[in-house]
Amino acid sequence: LEHLHIPSFSFAVAQSINSVVNVVGVILLSKAYNIFKPGSVRPPALSWTPSRFGCQVSSRSRMRHDRDADAGTAKGSDWEAMTEELASRGISLSDLLEFYSSLGVCIMPSFQPDVHTTNDVVRLGIIPRTASACSSYAEFVNHGKKVMPKKMVTHNWQNLFRDLLATVIADALGEHNFELIAELLSDKDGVGVLEETLRVQGRLQETYWICAFSVNQHASICGGNPNGDIDPVTRIPHPTCNCNAPKFFNKDPPLNAHGESIKCEMNKFDDMMAFLARKDPNFTEVIAVDANLNLFSRAWCMAELAEAHRMGMVQKLMPRNNATLLTRQNTLQRLRVEDMKASRPEDVQEILAKIPDKNVFNQ
């Protein structure tokens, strides 16, 4: 192992890990992130080859951003102010890791990393944790301070929450996929290894916009469980929140001139993305791809993909492993935006209306 140049802290942590998988993981992580000395060149991250993904911001993209600025202004100053406020709810990797480390301990005692989805964690962890403040989790941990994110994560709420965090960590460390990191996140000692690796690489303060953390769930979904979702471990239905905070969905007043709810936070993702891309030409969309590719069948995920593509934003695909895309190539080629699904049918129609040429997008 001498040729790996693994620093001493990695060996110290590795000795405390009982799982063989995690020992191997420490070695691989150490090799991947620590053999590169100052001045050396890191290999580039894997990029998705079709123009839909991995495209670079160009002058054409900036012109699109200018048009988007005009469109946002046309929706009214209140709409624009709400969009900018929503965009300022970034969350750091440090805070994400602290939240994750609390799961199964003081937050959501039933949490199991290989079982619970993001939907479960929002219902059983994020909503109860923020009930006293009636705010988004990002606002809660940022103490009301505006934090502008560098990247936005598009993900499927039915995917494992562990894999969502693994995607973010993999992106921060320049990895090609998140499989190994997900394995490390399944073990307490592995989480410690990842945190130390991020600290050494100076990545703990990287900021992301993630809807589960950045949207105020108390202004939308916290008061109901329309699908009767249950905790897959305890078999107890997801509780509803009794915060009594006002809820705002797509058509709830006050409305702008286009009949859109001004206070709803879930109908502004496209304007928010445009705002962030105007402020930062390098603003990136990270796409967390689950093994079954269910992300590509979800309406809001496709809406975010379509909007980022339309604006020419940089888009980075993050699969569980490279085989995910290779073995499901036929599935990817058959995907049609018209076949996507949403919890509410009206969302599908609204999102489809924002994609002018569906055949071009499908290609």
N, C-alpha and C positions, 0 to 999 in steps of 0.2 A: 504493500500500500504506500510505500515511500514516494512513488512517482505521482500520487494523487495530491500531495501537498495539503493534506487535510489539517486544519488548525487544531490545537489541543482541545479547545472547548467541545468540538464535535465528538472526540473520543470519550471525553468525560461524560457527556450526555448519553452517548451510545451505550456505555456500560450500564446505565440505569434502565435501559429498555429491555423488557423481557421478551417481547415479540420478535421473532426472527425477521419478520417483514419490516419492522421498524428499524432494526439494526441495519439491514440492507438499505433501507430508505435513507438513513443518516449518511451512509457511505456515498450513495449516489448523489444526494443533495450536496454533500460536501464537495464531491468531485465537480458537480455541475456549476456550483456557485463560487467556489473558493480557489480553484486552480488558476483562475485568471488574475494575474498580478497586474498592478497599475501599469498602464501603457499597452497591455495586450489587447487583442481584438476578440470580442465575443462573437460567436456565430449568430447570425440573424435569427429572429424568431420565425417559426413557420407561418407563412401567409397563405391565405385562400386565393387561388389563382383566378377564378372568374371575376369580371369587373365589378360584380355586385359586392364583393368583399375585398378588403385590403387596398381599396382605392385611396390615393393620396389627395389631400386638399389642393385644389388648383385655382387659377384665377376664375375659371368658370364657376367653381364652387362658391367662391366669394361673391360673385354676382348673384347667385341664388340666395346667399345669406342676406344680401341687400334687399332683395325682393321680399324675403321673409320678414325683414325688419319693417317694411312698409305694411305687410299684411298684419303683423302683430299690432302696429299702431292703429290700423283701421278697425280693430276689434275694440278699441277704447282704452283709455288710460288705466282704468281699474283692472281690466283684463291683463294689460301689460305689467302692472305692478304685481299682480298675483303670480304671473308667470316668472318674473324675476325673483320673487320671494321663494317660490318653489325651487328654482334653480340653485339657490344659495344653501341648500341643505345637503352638502356633501358630508361624508363620514370617512374617517381615517381607518386604515388597516389596524392601527393600534386599538381603536375602539371596537372594531369588528371582532378582533381576537379576544378582547376582554369580555365582550358579550358571549362569544362562543364558549369561553372557558367557564362561564357562569352557568351554562346550560347543564341540567342534571344535578346542579348543586343548589344555588339559591334562586335560580330561574328555571321553570319548567322541569320539575324533578323527574318526570318520566322520560326525559330526552334520551334517545338512542341514535347515534350518528348514522347508522346504516338502515334506519327505519323511518325517521321523521322527515317530512317534506318541509319546504319553505312555508307552505300554507299552514302546516301544523305549528311551526315556530312562530309565525305571525299571530295566530290565534291564541296559542298557549304561552308565549313568551313575550313578544313585543307589545301586544295590546295590554296585557296585565301590568307590564313594567312601566308603561307610560300613562296608565289610567289617571293617576293623580295630577299629571300635568296636562292631560288631554292634548298632547302634541305628537309630532313624529318622533321616532327614536333619535334621529339625527339632531333635531332641535334640543331634545332632552339632554344628550351627552355634550352637545356644543354650548349648552347654557345660553341659548338664544343668539349666539354669535353666528354671523354669516360665514359659511365655509364653501368656497367655490370648488367643485369637483374637477378633476382632470379627465375623468373618464366616466362613462355611463355603462351599466351592466344590463344587458337584455337577458332575461331568464324566465323559465317556466316555473310557476309556483308549485307544480306537482312534482318537480325534481327534488332530490334530497337536498336539504339545507346544507349539509356537509359539502356537497359538490358545488353549491353556489359559492361558498367561502373558498373552496379549493380553486375554483376558477379565478377568483380575485387574486389570491396569493400567487397562483401560477403566472398570471399576467404581470404582477408586480416584479416577479423574479425573472421574467423573460422566458418562461418555459413554453414548450410547444403544446403540452396537454396537461391535464390536472390529475391523472390517475394516481401517480405516486403520492402527490400531496394529499389527495383524498384518503389514502391509506394511513398517512401520518396523522391526519385529523381524526382518525378513528381511535387514537390512543392518546392518553393524557401526556405521556412523555414525548410523543411525536409532535403534539402541539407546542411543547416547549422548544423542541428542536427548530420548528418552523419560525417561532417568534424570535429565537436567537439569530437564525439565518437572516431574517428580515431586518433585524437590528444591525447586524454587521454590514449588510448591504445598503443600509440607510433608506429602507423602504417603508418603515412603519408609519410614516406620516403621509404616504400616498393617499389621495382622496378620490372617492368614487361616489357616484349617484346610483343608488339602488332603491327601487320603488318600495320594497318591503320596509326599508328604514327611513326613506326620505319623504314618503307620503304620510300625512297624518291619518292614520286608520280610524281615529276617533271622529273625524269629519266625514267618514264614509261607511266602512263595512262593519265596525265593531259591534253594532247593536243587533245584528242578526246572524243566523246560521242557516241560510235558505236551502242548502244542499244536505243538511243533517250530517255534516262531517264529524267524525269521531277521532279521538286519540287512538292510533293503531296499537298502542301498547296497553293502555288501561281500558280501552273500549268505551270510554265515557265521552259523550258528545262534547264538542267544543263549546265552551261557555260563551254567553253573550255579555257584553260590557254594559254596565248600568251608569255610565258617565253622564248620559243625557246631553252630551254635546250636540249641537245642531249638525245635521247631515246634509251634504250637498252632492247630488248626482248630476248627470249630463244636462237635464232640463229643469233643474230646480232654480227658482229665482233667488237673487236678481239675475236677469238675462241681459246679454249684450244685444246689439242690433241684429245679430245673426241667429238669435234664439238660443244661445249657448250660455250655460250657467257660469257666472263670473267666479263664484266661490268654490266651485267644484275643482278638485285638484287632479282628477283623473282624465280630464279632457284637454289638458294643456301640454301633454308630453311632446308633441311635435313643435309647438312654439318654444317650449323650454329648450329642446335640443338645438333649435335654430339660434336661440339667444346665447347658449353656451358656446356654440361653434363660432358665432361672431366674435365673442370675447377672446376665444382661444383657437387659432387656426389648427392647432394640434389636438383639439378635443377629439376623443376616440370612443367608439362604441365597442365594448367587449361582449361577445356573444357566447353565453354559457350553453353548450350543446349537450343535452342528455343523451344517453346511450341509445334510446329508442327514437331519437329525433323528434320527440313530441313538441319541442319548442316551435318547430316550423308549422305546426297545425294550430297554434294559439293566435287568436286575433290580435291581441295587443302586442305580442312579440313581433308578429309580421308587420304591424303598423310602425313599430320602431325601426325595424329593418328597412322598410320602404322609405321612411322619412330620412334616415341617415343616408341611404343610397341616393335619394333625390337631391340631397344637399351636397353630395360628394364627400361626406365625412369619411375619415379613416375607420375601417371596420375590421376587427380582429376576431376570428373564429377560434374558440377554445373548446375542443372536444375532450371527452374523457381520455381517449387514446387515439392514435392515428388510424387504427383499424375501424373505429366507429364510422368514419367517413368512407373508407375504402370498401368495407363490407356492405355498407348501405347505399352505395352509389346509385343503384337503380331507384331506390326510394327517393333519394334527393332529386333525381332527374324527373320523377313523376310528380313532384310537389306542385300544387297549384294554389295560388293565393285565394282563389274562390272557394276552396274547400276548408278553409280555416274555421275554427270554432271559438266560441266565447261563452261565458256564463250567462250573458244576456244577449239574445239574438239581435237586438237593435244595435249593439256595439259592432257586430259584423258588418251591417249595412253602412254604418257611419264610417267605418275604417275603409271599406272597399271604395267608398265614394272619394277617398283621398288618393287613390292610386289611379291616375288617368289612363294609363296603358297597361293593362294587366298582363297581356301577352309578352310585352317587352320585359316586365318585371319578372315573370316566370322564367324567362330565358336566362 
